[in-house]
Amino acid sequence: RSLSAVDAVYSLSGLLESKSLHHGGQDVDQWKTNFSNAYSSLSNTQHSWGYIETGIGESIELQKAIVKQGGLLIENKHISFVGQFRYSWLTPTTCNPATLSFFTGSLGLTKLALFLQEVFDQMRKRSKPIVLGALNEKKETFLIVGISTSPTRNMFGHVFEKAAIDTGARIQLHTFDGS
């Protein structure tokens, strides 16, 4: 059996960001299981191909959820405009509750934001940064992702931090990418 590099990346990302990580009731160590499965998929054993296929399946499910949710957000006009950017909140009322768990992880939410940017570009809409927030009901938190239109200047980290200070909100900037 052979596997292209692109399929390997999709498989690994599917295993690492497995939706099982985001379903309620999972213990804190679920990410370790996901990492172990992804690592095992890289070995040359009889079980590695099963992990690869599982990862590709997870990646396909995520992509389907992105296309469906992106279409629903646009169709139902759940994307708002404020000043120079677009934003939307993914909650059980704006998102299919069965697929909301796909977007409570950074990979899924980032991919949804990038997909929406691409759709707006194809619709010839003016290019604007986009902010998406996904509710994690179990943790009672929102994961926020901001995608800039400039590859060299991303102001969201500074803006999020300032907004949190101004409002007294609790925030954690775990994986902010300022590029």
C-alpha positions in Angstrom: 0.0 0.0 0.0 1.1 3.5 -0.7 0.1 6.9 0.6 0.7 10.4 -0.8 2.2 13.0 1.4 -1.1 15.1 1.2 -3.1 12.1 2.4 -0.7 11.5 5.2 -1.2 15.1 6.4 -4.9 14.8 6.2 -4.8 11.5 8.1 -2.5 12.9 10.9 -4.6 16.0 11.3 -7.8 13.9 11.4 -6.3 11.7 14.1 -4.9 14.6 16.1 -8.1 16.7 16.0 -10.4 13.7 16.2 -13.9 14.9 17.0 -13.9 12.4 19.9 -11.5 14.9 21.6 -14.3 17.5 21.6 -17.3 15.4 22.5 -18.5 16.1 26.0 -17.5 13.8 28.8 -14.1 13.0 27.5 -11.3 13.1 30.0 -8.4 15.5 29.9 -6.1 12.8 28.6 -8.0 12.2 25.3 -5.5 14.4 23.4 -2.8 11.8 24.5 -4.8 9.0 22.9 -5.2 11.1 19.7 -1.4 11.8 19.6 -0.6 8.1 20.3 -2.9 7.0 17.5 -1.3 9.6 15.1 2.2 8.5 16.1 1.2 4.8 15.6 -0.1 5.6 12.1 3.5 6.5 11.2 4.9 3.1 12.1 5.2 0.3 9.6 3.0 -2.3 11.4 -0.1 -4.1 10.4 -2.2 -1.8 12.5 -0.8 1.5 11.1 -3.0 1.3 8.0 -6.1 1.1 10.1 -5.1 4.3 11.9 -4.4 6.0 8.6 -7.8 5.1 7.3 -9.5 6.3 10.5 -7.6 9.6 10.2 -8.6 10.1 6.6 -12.3 9.3 7.6 -12.1 11.9 10.4 -10.7 14.5 8.0 -13.4 13.8 5.4 -16.1 14.2 8.1 -14.6 17.5 9.2 -14.5 18.8 5.6 -18.1 17.9 5.0 -19.1 19.7 8.3 -17.1 22.8 7.2 -18.8 23.0 3.8 -22.3 22.4 5.3 -21.8 24.8 8.2 -20.2 27.5 6.0 -23.1 27.3 3.6 -25.6 27.6 6.5 -23.9 30.6 8.1 -24.0 32.4 4.8 -27.5 31.3 3.7 -29.1 32.1 7.1 -27.2 35.4 7.3 -25.5 34.5 10.6 -22.3 36.4 9.6 -22.4 40.0 10.9 -20.3 43.0 9.9 -18.7 45.4 12.4 -16.4 48.0 11.1 -13.6 46.4 9.2 -14.4 42.7 9.9 -17.0 39.9 9.7 -17.9 37.8 12.6 -20.1 34.9 13.6 -20.8 32.8 16.7 -21.3 29.0 16.4 -23.8 28.0 19.1 -26.6 25.3 19.1 -28.9 28.0 17.6 -26.6 28.9 14.7 -24.9 25.6 14.1 -26.2 22.0 13.9 -25.6 20.7 17.4 -24.4 17.4 16.0 -21.5 19.1 14.2 -20.7 21.9 16.7 -18.1 19.6 18.3 -16.1 19.8 15.0 -15.5 23.5 15.6 -14.6 23.5 19.3 -11.1 22.6 18.3 -8.7 25.1 16.7 -8.1 23.2 13.5 -11.8 22.8 12.6 -12.7 26.4 13.4 -9.6 27.8 11.6 -10.5 25.7 8.5 -14.1 27.0 8.6 -12.8 30.6 8.8 -10.5 30.0 5.8 -13.3 28.3 3.9 -15.6 31.3 4.5 -12.8 33.7 3.3 -12.5 31.7 0.1 -16.3 31.7 -0.5 -16.4 35.5 0.0 -13.5 35.9 -2.4 -15.4 33.8 -5.0 -18.6 35.8 -4.4 -16.5 38.9 -5.2 -17.3 40.3 -1.7 -14.9 42.9 -0.3 -12.0 41.1 1.5 -12.3 41.6 5.3 -10.9 39.8 8.3 -13.2 37.3 9.9 -13.7 36.3 13.5 -15.4 33.1 14.5 -16.4 31.9 18.0 -17.5 28.4 18.8 -19.3 27.6 22.1 -18.0 24.6 24.1 -21.0 24.0 26.3 -19.3 21.5 28.6 -16.5 24.0 29.5 -18.8 27.1 29.2 -16.2 28.8 27.0 -15.8 30.1 23.5 -12.9 29.3 21.2 -12.2 32.4 19.1 -10.3 32.4 15.8 -9.5 35.5 13.8 -8.2 35.3 10.2 -6.6 38.4 8.8 -6.7 39.4 5.1 -3.0 40.5 5.3 -0.4 37.7 5.2 2.1 40.1 6.9 0.0 41.9 9.5 -2.4 40.1 11.9 -3.7 42.5 14.5 -6.1 40.1 16.2 -3.8 39.0 19.1 -3.4 42.6 20.3 -7.1 43.4 19.7 -8.3 40.3 21.6 -6.0 41.0 24.6 -7.1 44.7 24.7 -10.8 43.7 24.5 -10.4 41.2 27.3 -8.7 43.8 29.5 -11.4 46.4 28.8 -14.2 44.0 29.5 -12.6 42.0 32.4 -13.1 38.7 30.4 -10.9 35.7 31.2 -8.8 34.7 28.2 -6.1 32.2 27.4 -3.9 32.8 24.3 -2.6 29.3 24.0 -1.9 29.0 20.3 -2.1 32.5 19.0 -0.2 32.9 15.7 0.7 36.5 15.0 1.9 35.8 11.5 
